[in-house]
Amino acid sequence: MNRPFAGRTVLPMKAVPGELVDTDQWVHELKWDGMRGVVFIDDEGIRVQSANGNDATSSFPELDGLVDALAAFGPIILDGEIVAAGDDGRPSFHHLQRRMHVSDPAEAIRRAAQVPVTFVAFDVLHLGGHDTFGLPWDDRRALLEQVLEPGSSWRCADVHRDGAASLLEAVIERELEGIVSKQRSSTYHQGKRSPVWRKIKPRLRQEFVVGGWATGRDGRTGSVGSLILGVHDDDGTLRHVGSVGSGFDGETLNAWELRALADARSTSPFNGPVPPSPGRQHRWLEPIHVVEVAFGEWTDDGHLRHPSHLGLRVDKDPREVVRET
């Protein structure tokens, strides 16, 4: 049995925030509002790995069909985004939340029927017994198009080779997450952020570490009213950047109240004081949870303005969360 990927982890390459570039040396893809997934296929079957190296295979049973679809090409590793559509047809991280945390196979199959996902592949990292990290993007893309035909739950990401400004206008009009621009000559840097891949977001949004919570206005001791957020500075300490109290539904708040019980700590994990919240009490959490938040802007003193909670990121390492913009 051929198992070249047994125990292997590939941490995906990441883009850095940057300005829009529109030359023939760059290509552009939509920035999908989903979960990064590295897919390993060999004689053992399929394994889906999240961005932080965790096994997410059982959460997405509809991707099992990739094994037969790619059987002719031998062992292969693909990089892409796992995406769920919202009620309006646009990619929805909120809907994907119902799929990301499921480990029971039977429950995953049930939820797949309710909230199906699509694996949008944008890179091939191993093919024909060889890693492809050292090949330029142009060559890797050509290989990807040769091996991956559209299927019931997978397809190649669309590539725009010109018209970056028009693409960004369309993204803004449709309220999509943004675009990723990639240098055509770029090689693949495992686990690194590189300026040869740039992300451009019309809305500010990024991940934050949850270091605590403030009680709700209803006065219940265990009622979560908002989450207290932070980012890591260059010295590795956690700096407070504000709180988020909007964008939650009842199910999400109930889940946070359970985490508040399981992961409580007696002292603040933040470096420096956290301003009090009038009429509320602060409670502290181990800084192990990451959330994605959309917001209007950064204030001059480094805090979030008009933040809105988008969802829990189990695929992100809290130690890597820093200010991106």
N, C-alpha and C positions, 0 to 999 in steps of 0.2 A: 504494500500500500504506500502510495506517494504522499507524504505529509510534510512538505517543505516549510509549512507555516506553523507547525506545532509550537506553541508557546511564544510565537513571535508577536511583537507589538510595533506598530508604526504610528508615531505621533504625527498628526498632519501639519503641513506647512500652513502658515497664517499670513493674512495681509495686514498692512499697517494703514492707519488713516492717512489720507493724502489728497492732493488736488487732482482734479480731472485732467487727464492727458489724452490728446487726440492726434496721434501720429500713426503711421503705418507700422511702427515697431511695437505697438500695443494692441491687444484685443480686449473685449469687454463682455462680461457675463452679468446676469442678474445676481444680486445677493439674496439668496433664498432665506426666508424666515423659517428656518427649520433646525435640525440637529445634524451636525457633522457626523459622517459615518465612513469608516474605512472597512471595506468588505474583502475578506479573504476567502478564496474558493480553491479547494484542492480535493483529493480523493476522499478526504474525511467529510466533506460537505462544505457548508458555509459558516462563516463566523463574522458577525458584525461588531466592530469595535467603536466605541465612542471617542470623542476628541481627547479625553483624559485617560484612555487606555482600558476602560472597563468593557466587559462583555455585554452587549445589548442584543444578542441574537434572538433570545426568546421573545423580545418585545415586538418583533416585526416578522411574523411568520410568512407574510406575503412575498418576502424577498427570497424565500427558499427556491423559487422557480429560477433564480439566476444560475443555480448549479447546472440544470439541464441546458439553459440558454447558452452557457459559455463552456460546455463540456468539451467542445472541439478544440479549445485553445490551451488546455492543460491548466496548471496552477496559475492563478491570476490575483492581483490585488488592485482594487479600484478605490478611488477617493471621491466622495460626493456629499450630497446633502439629502437627508430624509425629510420629506415635506408632507404635511397634511393640508388639505384645502379647507377654508372656512365656508360658511353658508353662501358667501358672495363669490366663491370660486378662487379667491386670492389665497396665497399661502398664509397659514395661520398658526403661529406658535402656540396660541391659546388652545386650539384644537389638538395640536400635537401633544400637549400636556397629558391628554387622556391615554396616550400610547407609550410615553417615555419611561414610565415607572413600573411597568407591568412585567413581572417575572414568571408568573404562572402561565404555562403554555395554553391551557384551555381558556383562560381569561383573555389572553392575547388574541386568540383566534376569534373570540366573541367580539372584542373591541375592533378588530380589523374589519369586521363586517360593518361596523357602525361608523368608524373613522379610518378609512383606508389611507395608506401612505404611498408615496412614490419616491424611489431612490433616483435622484438626479445626479448622474455621474459626470464629473468634470476632469478626471485624471486617471491614468493607468500607471501603477507604480511597480508592477512586476508582470512579466509576460514571457512565455517561452523559456522558463528557467532562469531568467535574468532580471535583476532589478533595473528600473529605468530612471532612477533619480537623476543620473548625470546627463540625460538627454534634454535638449531644449524643449520648451513647451510645444512648439510647432510639431515636433516629432512625436511627442507623447499624445498630443491631440489626434494626429493622424492614426496612431495605433488604436486609440479609443474608438474612433469612428469605424475602424475595420472590424473590431470584435463585438461591439455592443449594438445590437438592433433594438428598437423600441419594443417594450413588452407590456404586459398587463400592469406591472408595478415598478417599471424602471424605464429610463431613457437617458440620452446624453443631454447635457446642458446646452442650450443655444449659445452660440458665439456671435458677437457683433464685431466685425473687423473695421468698421468705420462708424461715423455718426454718433460718437460718444455723447455729445451735448444733447442730441435729439433723444437718445436713450434715457439720459438722466431726466429730461423733461417729461417723458412718458412715465418714468418711475414716480416722479413727484405727483403727476396728475392722477395716477392710480393708487397713490399712497402705499407704494411698495417699500421694502427696506432699503434698497440702494443698489449700487453696482460694484463689481470687483473688476479692476483693470489689471491685466497681466502682461508683462513684457514677453514678447514672443520667443526671445532667446533664453528665458529664465529656466534654470535647472530647479530641481525640487529639493528644498532644504527641510529635512525632517524636524518637526517640533520647533521650528524657528518662525519668527515674524521677519519678513523681508520686504524692503521697499520696492522690489521687483514685482510684488503683488500689492496693489493699493485698493482700499475700500473707500467708497464715497457714499455717505449717507445723507439724504435730505433732511431726515429727522435725527436728532441726537439720541443715541441709545447705546447702552453697553451693559456689561455685567458688573454687579457689586456684591461684596460680601455682607451678609447679614450678621451683625454683632449684637443685636438686641431687638427689643420691641417696646412700644409704648401701649399702655392699657387703653381700651376703648372708652368712649364717653358714656357708655351705659353703666359704668361703675363696677362691672363684674371683674373680679380679681384676675381671672384667666382669659379675659376678653382681649384679643389682639386688635388694636386700633391702627397701628402703623408699624413698619419695620424700620429699624435704625441701620443705616448703610455706611459702608466704608470701602476704601481702596488701599492698597499697599503702596507705601512710599519706597524710594530707592533703598532705604536701609532695612526694608522688610517689615516695618511697623505698620499697623492698621490705623488709617486716618479717617475720622468721621467726616462724611460729606453731605449728610442730611437724612431725611426719612421719607418713606413713601407710604401713603395711606389710601390711595385711589387705585382702581383697576382690579379690585378683588371681588370675587363672588363668595357666596356662603360656603361652598365646598372648599375653596382655597383657604379661607379664614379658619375653618375647622381643622384643616391639615396643619396650619401654622400653630394653632393652639396645642396640638399634639406634639409638635416639635419643641414648642416652648417648655413643655413638661420634660421631654426626653433629654434635651440638650442644654438645660439651664446651667448657669454658672453664677457665682456670687459677686464677681467683680467685672468691670468693664474690660473688654478686649481692646479698646481703642487707646491709642497713644494720645493722651491729653483729655481735657474735659469734654463732655457732651452737653450742650445747652439743654436746660430743662424744657419739657413740653407742658405748657400751662394746662392745669386741670387733669394731667395724666401722670402715671408713674412709669419709670423706666425699669425694665427687666433685661438681664443680659443673657446672651447665648454664646456657646462655643462657636467660633468663627469658621464653621465648616460648610455652611450653606451659601449658595450663589443664586442670585436672582437677576433676571434681565429687566431693565427699566428704560422706558422712553422719557425724555425730559426736554424742556424748552431750551435751556442754556445753563452754563456755569455762571455763578455769580462771581464778583471780583474776589471774594474771600474763599472761593473754592467749594461752594455748595450747590446743590441741584435746585433748579427752579422749575416748578410745575411737573414734578415726576409722576409717572404712572406705571404701576406694576404690570409686567407682561407675563412672567412665569418663572418657575424654578428651573435652574440649569444644573441637572445632575451630571451633565457631561463636561462640566468645567471644574478645573482645579482651583480652589479658593486662593491658594498661594500665588497664583499667576495673575490675579485680578489687580490691575493698576488703572490709573486714569488714562483714557485713550485719546481724549480731545482737549 
